[in-house]
Amino acid sequence: MTEPDLTTSCVVIGAGQAGLSVAYYLKRLGLEAGQEFVLLDRGPSTGGAWQFRWEALRLGSAHRVNDLPGMDALGLSFSTADHHAPARDVVADYYRQYEEHYGLQVVRPATVTQVEDLGRDLLVRLTTENGPLELGTSTIVNATGTWGSPFVPWYPGRDTFAGRQVHTGDYVAAEEFARQNVVVVGAGTSAIGFILELEGIAATVTWATRRPPEFIDEVDLSLEAREKAVAEQDAAARAGRALPSIVSGTGVPRTRRIQAALDRGVLDFRPMFDRIEPNAVVWNDGTRLPADAIIWATGFRPELRHLASLRLREKEGGVSVDSYRSGRDPRVFFAGYGPAASTIGANRAGRNIARQVVAQLSKMGR
């Protein structure tokens, strides 16, 4: 086997909130960015998955975005950010300033295609603007999150639907659905956001959910709700089970905008339909509603395809992760999985993972 093009002690895959948090603490613990650890990101620009969000999304209408560790040194905070500007622009700008201030030297766009086990070390294969590249490394922090792995459930007739099907990750603007009969599927904040944006633009909007949406009275999630969601994620990750939805464990905050929509009757929902026809959706009682478009606000799954050759998956369907470390390979850490899979737990994971990486490198004599 040929030698890799470059070698480093740690490769962090993903420069969203989780990856940047880990990189910040790796630097604080003495590792040099670009040399002793390399931070890779698939996106063309800063902002992690936020750079791909739809233009109409604002910070005030999404789940809270926590500040990155050390962001206060730049005089920045999402709590005081412009809530009238597109969220994707605000996050991208703040992350850009953060990366520059701390000299994180993110390599982008860089898509990791495969991670291989070389025995003592790991080999990271990636593609860049300059072609393919191989990185040899002692440890990996996987912080890829979920945006690159959208989930669309299968229903009879789905593949023969004559209209347009759009997932959250592909949604651009409500105007694309002007005067159309639109069905929105999902019980989370994205589905609700789409419904509110489509009001007065689409001809009709039908909301279908597999489970009833749960609205909570808090405008922002309480500490108890946050801790509960993280604990549920942690329990599933330790057991190697598929991860539960964050929203299903916390509910949707009843903001003034959402309450007003509830009062107007805009957020009336139906149970999930039974099948899809070329131009309609049909329930098991025979109810049939015309449909020109279906928006699948059905979430994402952890993006782990590049790790397949390491055989980390358990028979329960997930990856066993205990204290952010793979249960099958101690060289692999997860900063975008389980309790660190959302803004709720990403920052607290950063310090913990960085410490474990440094300890692992010391143990390996690196």
N, C-alpha and C positions, 0 to 999 in steps of 0.2 A: 504494500500500500504506500502511495506517495505521501510525502509530508504535506500538512495543510499549508495554505498560503500564509496564514498568520496564526499566532498563538496568544492566548491571554489567560488570565486566571478565572475570569467570570464573564459570561455573556448574559446580558439582560435582554430578553426578547419582548419588545413592546414599550413605547414611551408615552403611555397614557398616565393616569394618576398613579396607578400602582407601580409602574416601572420607574417613573421619575422619583417617587418616594424612596424606593430601594436605592436608586443611584445616588440620591442625596446623602443617605446614611452610609453608603459604601465610601463616598468621598470623606465624610466626617471620620470614618474609621481608618483613613489613611491610604485607601486605594486610589490610584491615579486613573482618571477617566481617559479613555482612549488607549490606554496602555495595559494597566492591570485589570480593568474591566471595560467592556465594550457594550454600549447601549444601542440596540437596533430598533428601527421602527419602519413599518410597511407604508405608512401614510406619506403622502407627498409633502405635508406641512406639519406644523405643530398642532397640538390639541387632542391627540389620541382619537378616539371614536367620535368626539364632539365635532371634529372638522367635517364629518359626513352628515351631520344632522340637518334637518330641513330648515329653511330660512326663517320660517315664522316662529320657531321655538324660542322662547325666552327663558332666562334663568328662573324667573319667578313662577313659571308654570311647570317646571320639571322638579324631580327630586333634588334636594339640596346638594350642591357641589361643595365639598369640603376644601379648604385651603390646603395647599401642599406644605409639607414641613419646611420651615424657613422662608415661607413666602412673605411673612411680615417684614422681613429685612428689606424687601423691595417696596414696601409701602402699598402692597396689594392685598385685597381680600375680596372674595366673591360675595360676601355679605354686603359690601358697599359698591359692588360693580353696577354698571348701567343695565338695568332690567328692561330697558326699552330697545336695546340693541340685540341683534341675533345672538343667541347663546353660543353658537359655534364660533362667532367672531371674537367674543369676549374671552372664551376659554383658550382659543388659539393664540390670542395676543398675550394673555397672562402666562401661558406655558412657554411661549417664545422668550419672553423676558426672563423667565425663571431659568430656562436652559442656558441662556447667554450669561446670566449673572453667576451661575454656579459652574460654568464651563463644562457641561456634561457631554459635549461633543457627540451628539446623537448622529448615528449613521442612517440616512434616509434618502430616498426610499430603498428599503432593504427587506426583501421578503424571504423569510426562512422557509425552506422547502422540506428539509429533513434534518433530524438529529440522529446520529449514529453512535453506537457504543464501540469504542476502540479498545476497551479493556480498562486501562488505567484512566484514560481521558475520554472525552466526548468530542465528536466532530459535528460542527454546525455548518450545514450547506445552505447557502443563500444566493439570491440573485440581486444584483444592484444595477444601476444605470450603466456601469462599466462592464457588466457581464457577471458570470458566476464567480463565487468566492467561497473558500473553505476556511473555517475558523476552528482551531483546536483549542479546547478549554477544559479546565478542571471541574468547573461547576456551571450550572445554568439556572437562571431565574426566569421562569415562564410567566410573563405578564401580558399575555395576548388578549385577555378578556374574552368577550363573546361576539363583538360586532361583526366579525368576519364569518360567523356561522349562524345565519338566520334560520329559524325553525318555522316551517309551514306544515300544519297537520294535514293528513290526507283524509278526504271525504269522498264518497262515491260521486263520480262525475267531475271532480276537480280538474282533471286533465283535459276535459272536453269543453270547459267553459269558454264561451265565445267572446266574453268581455275581457277586460283588463284585470290582472291580478298583481297587486303591489304589496310588498312587505314593508314594514317600518323602515328598514335599511335603505329602501329605494324611493321612499316618499319624498316628493319635492315641494309641492304646493297644492292648496285646495283648488286653485283655479283650473288645474288639469282635469277636474271632475265636474266642471260647471254643467248644470242642467242634466246631470246623469243620476241614475238610481244607484246609490252606493251602499254596500253592506260593509260595516266595520266589525271585525272579529277580534275579541280580546277584552280583558277586564281591567287593564292597567292604565297608567297615566298617559301612555302614548295613544291608546284607543280613544280615551276621553278627549285628549287634545285634538285628534283628527276630527272627531264629531263636532267639537266647538268651532273648528276652522271651517268645516263644510257647511255649517248652518247658514242658510241664506244664499249659498253658492250652488250646492248640489240640488237636484230636483227633489230627491228624498234621501234620507239617511236612516238605515236600519242598523241597530246595534245588537249583535249576537254574541253571547258569552257562554262558555262551558260551565262557569260557576257564577253566581251573583256577585257583582262588584261590592266590595266592602268599603264604605265611606266612614272615616273616623273624624271626630270633632276637632282634633288638633290641626292647626294650620300647618305646623311642621311636625315631623315625627318626634314623639317623646323619647327620652333616653331609654325608657323601659322597652318601647317598641323596637328601637335600634338594637339594643342588646339581645332581645329575643330573636330578631331576624339573623343576627350574626351567629347566635348559639345554634339555631336550626341548620344554618349552612355548615357550621363546624362539625356538627354531629353527622350529617350526611357525608361530608368529605372524609372524616375519619373511618367511616364504614365502607367507603368506596361506592356509595349509592349515587344515583343521578341527583343533582342538586335541586332543591325546591326553589320556587320563584320568590324573589325578595318581596314583591308586591303582595303575594298571597300571605306572607307572614306579617306584613305591616299594615296593609290597607292603603287607601288613597286619602290623603289629607283633604278635608272639606274646606277648600279655600273659598273666598267670597265669589270668585268667578265660577267655581264648580257649583256652589250652593245656588247661585242665581240661575244656572242652567237647569239644576234639579227643579227649582221652583217653576221654570218655564215649561218643564216637561220634555226638555231636549234630551235628557239622559235616561229616558225609558228604555229598558233593554228587553230582549227576548232570549229564551233559552237557545242553545245551539241548534242550528238547522240539521236536518238528517242527511240531505244530499244536495247536489248541485246539478242543475240543468244548464244547457248552453246559454240561456238568457234569464235564469232565475235561481233562487234558492228555495228549497222545499223542506217543511218540517214533517215530522212523522205523523201528525194529525191531518196531513194533506194541505195545510196552508202553504200557499205559493206566492212569493213576492218577486216582481221583476228586478233584475240586477244587471247593470251595465259594467260595474266594477266591484271588486272585492279587495278590501284593504286588510291584510293579515297583520294585526298588531299582536302577534302571538309569541314575541320574544325571541331569544337567541339561546344557543347552546355553547358551552365552553369550546374554544377553538384549540383543538389539541391534535389535529391531523399530522402536524410536523413531528410529533413525538411518537407516532405509531410504532416505529421500529424498536423503541425501547420497551414495548410491552408493559406499560404501566397500568393499563385498564384492568379493573376487577370484573368478575362475572356479574356483579350487581349493576354494572353499567357505568360506573364512574371511576375516578382515580382516587386511590386511597392517599389522603394527605393528612398528616398529623403535625400540628405546629408548623404548617406551611412547607413541610418537607415530604417528598414522595415516600410512601411506605415501601416501595419496591427498589428505589435507587436513591441513596442518600446524597448524591451529587445534584439532584434535581429539586428545585424549590418552586413553589407556586405563589405568585403575588397577585394573580387575577383569578383565583379559584376558591370556592368555598367561602370562608368568612372574610376573605379579601376580594370577593368578586364584585363589590360595589363601592360606592363612595363611603358607605358606612364603615367598612373595615379596612380599606386600602392603606390608609396612613399608618394605622397602628401596626400593620403588618410590615411596613417598610423597615422600621428599626429592628424588629425581631429577625427578619430574614437576613438583613445585612450582617447582624451579629453572628448568625448561624453560618453564613457563607464564609466569613473571616475565620471562624472556629474550624470549619471544615477544611479550609485551605491550610491552616496551621497543622491540622491533624495529618494532612497529606504531604506536609513538608514543602508547601508552595509559598 
